[in-house]
Amino acid sequence: MDYFLNYSGDKLHFKVPPEWKVLSSSDCAKAPVVEDVVKEIERALDNPLGMPSLEAYARPGMKVAVLFDDTQRATPANLAIPAILNRLNKAGVDDERIYAICARGTHPKPTDEQIEKKVGEEVMKRLRGRISIHEAQSSDNVLVGRTHWGTAVEINRHVMESDLVIGIGTCIPHPYSGYGGGCKIIMPGVCSYDTISAHHYNWLRNKDSQLNKLEGNPWFEESVEIARLAGLTYKLDFLLNETNKVIGAFFGDPVEAHRQGAYHATSLYLVNLPKQADVVITSASPLEIGVQATKALLNARLAVRAGGTIIWVAAQKQAGPLMSLIDQMAAAKSANEYHHRLLRGDIPESIRPFGISFFMLGVPFKELSEKYRVIHVTEGLTKEQVTLMDFEYAATIDEAIQSAQKEMPQADVTILPSGGTIIPTIK
């Protein structure tokens, strides 16, 4: 039988040995896409969850911060921001009182051209001179207090000077916070470097920081507390399919809108499995750019038994930043050693520009190599580079399957065609 993975905008077809039993090859559910995205945005704005309408809440003279995510997400900010500006105008808030901030956390800084493409020509004209990119290491970030866990919270100055803070992002499965979107537009979006590192490193290996879990997840719950400290009032979260088409939008209280989005997303992304497999074959799609490609590998952990094999297929066409991370991983003997280096702040300058969520990957990567056999199918890394990550290299998926079969002539197999968003769940 012919199977496939979604790969670089196409389908990568392959066969498995007849001795292998495929437990599942299901892709994400095919939800109908929104034909008119602007109409869907207006519908969401007309029906806020847990909050009054934006027009009823806003007041003339308010200073407003509109936060949008960076280019690592396909969020249609170019359509969402004008709709929000128009509603604020109806409430008496002029464009001159509105500021837009790219909430990039510690992700690489977008170029001016990328920002213009992200927000669109209309927003560039209406908010000229009032569009900025968050700088996590800026001395202007404001200390606003501590969470009840003790994390010192420093927030972008423009956010803290605003009377109303509105976020725009995408709700998508996340291996640590349960789901992306929601309050992540604040943490890490507009937090300081020190606040982000304290939060991420503290909860990185907590057993409750996991995919598809919100309640009782400290990664998520501290993010919510930080967002409340920052004054996040409204959030517009989109749901996108595996080709980044809009399938829904949720607006209102940041926690409630995110919760509703996550609940709906679960019905689309969740794949029930009868048991953990001996072999999991996963694609990075649709999160194939940069650090996002690793999420499929992290998600696959839920579908494979201890000591099993993960075949991770990711093109790594933008693999340049990985080189420095690979060097650091090779220098650490274990996940524990790498984690303690992070906690000490022992981060080489060569990898700091790529962001905390990038270089902390050394911890789960080390854990994966210690617990599973990982075969990385990639065209962007060499065999030597993959070996330094403590993974095995394969040039093609067929080569990887042949290698895995030598160790396991008979095996239960799970295939995750869109591993970046699929939520594997054992029944």
C-alpha positions as CSV (number, residue, x, y, z in Angstrom):
1,M,0.0,0.0,0.0
2,D,1.1,3.5,-0.8
3,Y,1.5,6.0,2.1
4,F,2.4,9.7,2.1
5,L,3.8,12.6,4.1
6,N,3.1,16.2,3.4
7,Y,6.4,17.7,2.4
8,S,7.5,21.1,1.1
9,G,4.0,21.8,-0.4
10,D,3.8,18.4,-2.1
11,K,3.2,14.8,-1.0
12,L,6.1,12.4,-0.4
13,H,5.0,8.9,-1.3
14,F,6.5,5.7,0.1
15,K,5.8,2.1,1.0
16,V,6.4,0.2,4.2
17,P,7.6,-3.5,4.5
18,P,4.7,-6.0,4.3
19,E,5.9,-7.4,7.7
20,W,5.1,-4.0,9.4
21,K,1.6,-3.4,10.7
22,V,0.4,0.2,10.2
23,L,-1.7,1.3,13.2
24,S,-2.6,4.7,11.7
25,S,-1.8,6.9,8.7
26,S,-4.5,9.4,9.3
27,D,-3.9,13.1,8.5
28,C,-5.5,16.0,10.2
29,A,-9.3,16.3,9.7
30,K,-10.2,18.2,6.5
31,A,-12.1,21.1,7.9
32,P,-13.8,23.4,5.4
33,V,-11.8,26.6,4.8
34,V,-13.3,30.0,5.2
35,E,-14.2,31.4,1.8
36,D,-14.3,35.1,3.0
37,V,-11.6,35.7,5.7
38,V,-12.7,39.3,6.3
39,K,-16.2,38.2,6.9
40,E,-15.1,35.6,9.4
41,I,-13.0,38.2,11.2
42,E,-16.0,40.5,11.4
43,R,-18.2,37.6,12.7
44,A,-15.6,36.9,15.4
45,L,-15.4,40.6,16.4
46,D,-19.2,40.8,16.5
47,N,-19.3,37.8,18.9
48,P,-16.6,38.4,21.6
49,L,-16.2,35.5,24.1
50,G,-16.3,36.5,27.8
51,M,-16.0,40.3,27.0
52,P,-18.1,43.2,25.8
53,S,-17.7,44.3,22.2
54,L,-14.5,46.2,21.4
55,E,-16.6,49.2,20.5
56,A,-18.3,49.2,23.9
57,Y,-15.0,48.7,25.9
58,A,-12.8,51.2,24.1
59,R,-12.9,55.0,25.0
60,P,-11.8,58.1,23.1
61,G,-8.3,59.1,24.1
62,M,-7.1,55.6,25.0
63,K,-3.7,54.6,23.9
64,V,-4.0,51.2,22.3
65,A,-1.4,48.5,21.5
66,V,-2.2,46.0,18.8
67,L,0.2,43.0,19.0
68,F,0.8,40.7,16.0
69,D,2.9,37.6,15.7
70,D,6.0,37.3,13.5
71,T,6.7,35.7,10.1
72,Q,7.0,32.2,11.6
73,R,3.2,32.1,11.6
74,A,0.8,32.6,8.7
75,T,-1.7,34.7,10.7
76,P,-3.5,37.0,8.3
77,A,-2.6,40.2,10.3
78,N,-3.0,42.2,7.1
79,L,-6.7,41.5,7.2
80,A,-7.2,41.4,11.0
81,I,-5.5,44.7,12.0
82,P,-7.6,47.0,9.7
83,A,-10.8,45.4,11.0
84,I,-9.7,46.1,14.6
85,L,-8.6,49.7,13.7
86,N,-12.0,50.4,12.2
87,R,-13.8,49.2,15.4
88,L,-11.6,51.3,17.5
89,N,-12.3,54.3,15.3
90,K,-16.0,53.8,15.8
91,A,-15.4,53.9,19.6
92,G,-13.6,57.3,19.2
93,V,-10.0,56.0,19.2
94,D,-8.1,57.7,16.4
95,D,-5.4,55.9,14.5
96,E,-2.9,58.3,15.9
97,R,-3.5,56.7,19.4
98,I,-2.9,53.2,18.1
99,Y,0.4,51.4,18.0
100,A,1.2,48.0,16.4
101,I,4.0,45.8,17.8
102,C,5.5,42.7,16.2
103,A,5.5,40.3,19.2
104,R,8.5,38.2,18.1
105,G,9.8,37.2,21.6
106,T,13.4,36.2,20.9
107,H,12.7,35.0,17.3
108,P,15.0,36.4,14.6
109,K,14.1,40.0,13.8
110,P,11.9,40.4,10.7
111,T,13.1,42.7,7.9
112,D,11.1,45.9,7.0
113,E,9.9,44.1,3.9
114,Q,8.6,41.2,5.9
115,I,6.8,43.5,8.3
116,E,5.2,45.3,5.4
117,K,4.0,42.0,3.9
118,K,2.7,40.8,7.3
119,V,0.6,43.8,8.1
120,G,-0.3,45.0,4.6
121,E,-0.2,48.3,2.8
122,E,-3.3,49.8,4.5
123,V,-1.8,49.3,8.0
124,M,1.6,50.7,6.9
125,K,-0.2,53.9,5.8
126,R,-2.6,54.2,8.7
127,L,0.0,53.5,11.4
128,R,3.0,55.0,9.7
129,G,5.7,55.7,12.4
130,R,3.8,53.7,15.0
131,I,4.7,50.1,13.9
132,S,7.6,48.6,15.9
133,I,9.3,45.3,16.5
134,H,9.7,44.1,20.1
135,E,13.3,44.0,21.4
136,A,13.6,41.4,24.2
137,Q,17.0,42.8,25.3
138,S,16.0,46.4,25.3
139,S,16.6,48.3,28.6
140,D,13.2,50.0,28.0
141,N,11.4,46.8,29.0
142,V,9.4,47.6,32.2
143,L,9.5,45.5,35.4
144,V,5.9,45.0,36.4
145,G,6.1,42.5,39.2
146,R,6.5,38.7,39.8
147,T,4.3,35.7,39.1
148,H,3.4,33.7,42.1
149,W,6.1,31.2,41.0
150,G,8.6,34.0,41.5
151,T,9.4,34.9,37.9
152,A,10.3,38.6,37.5
153,V,8.1,40.0,34.7
154,E,9.5,42.6,32.3
155,I,7.3,43.8,29.5
156,N,7.6,46.0,26.4
157,R,7.3,49.7,27.5
158,H,4.8,50.6,24.8
159,V,2.5,47.7,26.0
160,M,2.7,48.9,29.6
161,E,2.0,52.5,28.6
162,S,-1.2,51.5,26.8
163,D,-4.7,51.6,28.1
164,L,-5.9,48.7,26.0
165,V,-3.9,45.8,24.7
166,I,-5.2,43.6,21.8
167,G,-3.4,40.5,20.5
168,I,-3.6,38.8,17.1
169,G,-2.2,35.3,16.5
170,T,-2.9,31.6,15.7
171,C,-4.0,28.8,17.9
172,I,-1.9,25.7,17.1
173,P,-0.7,22.6,19.0
174,H,2.4,23.3,21.0
175,P,4.6,20.7,22.6
176,Y,5.0,22.5,25.9
177,S,2.2,25.1,26.3
178,G,-0.5,22.8,25.1
179,Y,-1.5,25.2,22.4
180,G,0.1,28.2,20.9
181,G,-1.8,31.4,20.5
182,G,-3.7,32.9,23.4
183,C,-1.4,34.5,26.0
184,K,1.7,33.6,24.2
185,I,1.4,36.9,22.3
186,I,2.6,38.4,25.6
187,M,4.8,35.5,26.9
188,P,7.1,35.3,25.1
189,G,5.9,37.8,22.5
190,V,6.7,41.1,24.3
191,C,8.6,40.0,27.4
192,S,12.2,40.6,28.2
193,Y,15.0,38.1,27.5
194,D,15.4,37.4,31.2
195,T,11.7,36.8,31.7
196,I,11.4,34.5,28.7
197,S,14.5,32.5,29.7
198,A,13.3,32.1,33.4
199,H,9.9,30.9,32.3
200,H,11.1,28.6,29.5
201,Y,14.0,27.0,31.4
202,N,12.0,26.5,34.6
203,W,9.2,24.5,32.9
204,L,11.0,22.9,30.0
205,R,11.2,19.5,31.5
206,N,8.1,19.6,33.7
207,K,6.0,16.5,33.0
208,D,2.8,18.7,32.8
209,S,4.3,21.0,30.2
210,Q,2.9,19.0,27.3
211,L,1.0,19.0,24.0
212,N,-2.8,19.3,24.2
213,K,-2.8,20.2,27.9
214,L,-3.9,23.5,29.4
215,E,-5.3,22.8,32.8
216,G,-2.5,22.0,35.3
217,N,0.2,22.9,32.7
218,P,2.6,25.4,34.5
219,W,4.1,26.6,31.1
220,F,0.6,27.7,30.0
221,E,-0.6,28.9,33.4
222,E,2.3,31.1,34.1
223,S,1.9,32.6,30.6
224,V,-1.6,33.5,31.5
225,E,-0.5,35.2,34.7
226,I,2.1,37.2,32.9
227,A,-0.4,38.2,30.2
228,R,-2.8,39.5,32.9
229,L,0.1,41.5,34.5
230,A,0.7,43.0,31.1
231,G,-2.9,44.0,30.7
232,L,-3.8,41.9,27.7
233,T,-7.5,42.5,27.3
234,Y,-8.6,41.0,23.9
235,K,-7.2,38.3,21.7
236,L,-8.1,37.3,18.2
237,D,-6.9,33.8,17.4
238,F,-7.1,32.1,14.1
239,L,-7.2,28.4,13.3
240,L,-5.3,27.4,10.1
241,N,-5.3,24.1,8.3
242,E,-2.2,22.2,7.1
243,T,-1.9,24.6,4.1
244,N,-2.3,27.7,6.3
245,K,-5.8,28.4,5.1
246,V,-8.2,30.0,7.7
247,I,-10.8,27.6,9.1
248,G,-12.0,29.8,11.9
249,A,-11.4,32.8,14.2
250,F,-12.1,33.3,17.9
251,F,-12.1,36.7,19.6
252,G,-12.6,38.0,23.2
253,D,-11.1,37.4,26.6
254,P,-7.6,36.0,25.8
255,V,-8.1,32.9,27.9
256,E,-11.6,32.2,26.8
257,A,-11.1,32.8,23.1
258,H,-7.9,30.6,23.2
259,R,-9.7,27.9,25.1
260,Q,-12.5,27.8,22.6
261,G,-10.0,27.8,19.7
262,A,-8.0,25.0,21.3
263,Y,-11.2,22.9,21.9
264,H,-12.2,23.3,18.2
265,A,-8.6,22.6,17.1
266,T,-8.5,19.3,19.1
267,S,-11.3,18.0,16.9
268,L,-9.2,18.7,13.8
269,Y,-5.7,17.8,14.9
270,L,-6.2,14.9,17.3
271,V,-5.6,11.4,15.9
272,N,-6.5,8.5,18.2
273,L,-4.1,5.6,18.3
274,P,-4.7,2.1,19.7
275,K,-1.2,2.0,21.3
276,Q,2.3,3.4,21.1
277,A,4.1,2.2,18.0
278,D,7.5,0.6,17.6
279,V,8.1,3.0,14.7
280,V,6.7,6.5,14.0
281,I,7.2,8.1,10.6
282,T,6.5,11.8,10.8
283,S,6.8,14.9,8.6
284,A,7.5,18.4,9.8
285,S,4.6,19.8,7.7
286,P,3.1,22.3,7.9
287,L,5.7,23.9,10.3
288,E,8.7,23.4,8.1
289,I,10.6,26.7,8.6
290,G,13.5,27.0,11.0
291,V,12.9,26.0,14.6
292,Q,9.3,25.2,13.8
293,A,10.3,22.0,12.0
294,T,11.3,20.4,15.3
295,K,7.8,20.4,16.7
296,A,6.9,17.3,14.7
297,L,9.8,15.5,16.3
298,L,8.6,16.5,19.8
299,N,5.0,15.6,19.0
300,A,6.0,12.2,17.8
301,R,7.2,11.3,21.3
302,L,3.6,10.7,22.3
303,A,3.1,8.1,19.6
304,V,6.2,5.9,20.1
305,R,7.2,3.4,22.8
306,A,10.3,3.8,24.9
307,G,13.2,2.4,22.9
308,G,11.3,2.7,19.6
309,T,12.3,4.5,16.4
310,I,11.2,7.9,15.1
311,I,11.8,8.6,11.4
312,W,11.7,12.4,11.2
313,V,11.4,13.9,7.7
314,A,12.2,17.6,7.5
315,A,13.8,19.3,4.5
316,Q,15.7,21.8,6.7
317,K,16.1,24.1,3.7
318,Q,16.9,27.0,6.1
319,A,19.3,25.0,8.2
320,G,22.0,27.7,8.6
321,P,21.1,28.5,12.3
322,L,21.2,24.9,13.2
323,M,24.9,24.7,12.7
324,S,25.7,26.6,15.9
325,L,23.1,24.6,17.9
326,I,24.6,21.3,16.6
327,D,28.0,22.3,17.9
328,Q,26.6,23.1,21.3
329,M,24.7,19.8,21.5
330,A,27.8,17.9,20.5
331,A,29.7,19.6,23.4
332,A,27.1,18.5,26.0
333,K,27.3,14.9,27.3
334,S,23.6,14.7,28.4
335,A,20.3,16.5,28.5
336,N,20.9,17.3,32.2
337,E,24.3,18.9,31.4
338,Y,22.8,21.0,28.6
339,H,19.8,22.1,30.7
340,H,22.1,23.2,33.6
341,R,24.1,25.2,31.1
342,L,21.0,27.1,30.1
343,L,20.0,27.8,33.7
344,R,23.5,29.2,34.3
345,G,23.1,31.5,31.3
346,D,26.0,29.7,29.6
347,I,24.7,30.6,26.1
348,P,27.4,31.3,23.4
349,E,26.9,34.6,21.5
350,S,26.8,32.7,18.3
351,I,23.4,31.2,18.9
352,R,21.7,34.0,21.0
353,P,20.3,35.8,18.0
354,F,18.3,32.7,17.0
355,G,16.1,32.9,20.1
356,I,15.5,31.0,23.4
357,S,13.0,28.6,21.9
358,F,15.7,27.6,19.4
359,F,18.7,26.9,21.5
360,M,16.8,25.3,24.3
361,L,16.0,22.5,21.8
362,G,19.3,20.9,22.8
363,V,17.6,19.6,25.9
364,P,14.7,17.6,24.3
365,F,17.0,16.6,21.4
366,K,19.4,15.1,23.9
367,E,16.5,13.4,25.7
368,L,15.2,12.0,22.5
369,S,18.6,10.5,21.5
370,E,18.8,9.0,25.0
371,K,15.3,7.4,24.9
372,Y,14.7,6.6,21.2
373,R,16.4,5.8,17.9
374,V,15.9,8.9,15.7
375,I,16.6,8.7,12.0
376,H,16.6,12.1,10.4
377,V,15.6,12.3,6.7
378,T,16.8,15.7,5.4
379,E,18.3,17.4,2.4
380,G,19.5,20.4,4.3
381,L,22.0,18.7,6.7
382,T,24.9,16.4,6.1
383,K,25.4,13.0,7.6
384,E,28.1,14.4,9.8
385,Q,25.9,17.2,11.1
386,V,23.0,14.9,11.9
387,T,25.4,12.5,13.7
388,L,26.6,15.4,15.9
389,M,23.0,15.7,17.1
390,D,23.2,12.1,18.2
391,F,20.6,11.2,15.5
392,E,21.1,8.9,12.5
393,Y,21.1,10.3,9.0
394,A,19.2,9.1,5.9
395,A,19.1,10.7,2.5
396,T,15.7,9.4,1.6
397,I,12.6,8.0,3.5
398,D,13.1,4.6,1.8
399,E,16.7,4.5,3.1
400,A,15.4,5.3,6.6
401,I,12.7,2.6,6.5
402,Q,15.3,0.0,5.3
403,S,17.6,0.9,8.2
404,A,14.8,0.7,10.7
405,Q,13.6,-2.7,9.3
406,K,17.1,-4.2,9.9
407,E,16.6,-3.6,13.6
408,M,12.9,-4.4,13.7
409,P,11.9,-6.9,10.9
410,Q,8.3,-6.8,12.4
411,A,6.9,-3.7,13.9
412,D,3.8,-1.7,14.7
413,V,4.0,1.6,12.7
414,T,2.2,5.0,13.0
415,I,2.5,7.5,10.2
416,L,1.9,11.2,10.9
417,P,1.5,12.9,7.5
418,S,1.4,16.4,9.1
419,G,3.4,15.9,12.2
420,G,3.8,19.6,13.0
421,T,0.1,19.8,14.0
422,I,-1.2,16.3,14.5
423,I,-1.9,15.5,18.2
424,P,-1.2,11.7,18.7
425,T,-3.4,10.4,21.5
426,I,-3.5,6.8,22.8
427,K,-7.1,5.7,23.3
